[in-house]
Amino acid sequence: MVPGKALESYLDLRTLVEEQLLEYTEPTSDKPLPDLLPLERHVFTLVLHLNETLLYTHWKRERPSKDLELMPYI
């Protein structure tokens, strides 16, 4: 049996941690971007897909000495 004071402290701590997590996981506003100003409405935005341009999402494991073994044959 857990004492009442320990259970109350646990629930208070859990509530505090959950509130802290919500600050990082929930959006800060309903709209992701602000509305454009009237002068900016004609400006277009170019969106580029840069997946695997600088960083690759896949990785293939190789033996560390594989390149050294193949050097005499190149």
Beta strands, then each sheet from edge to edge (+ up, - down):
end
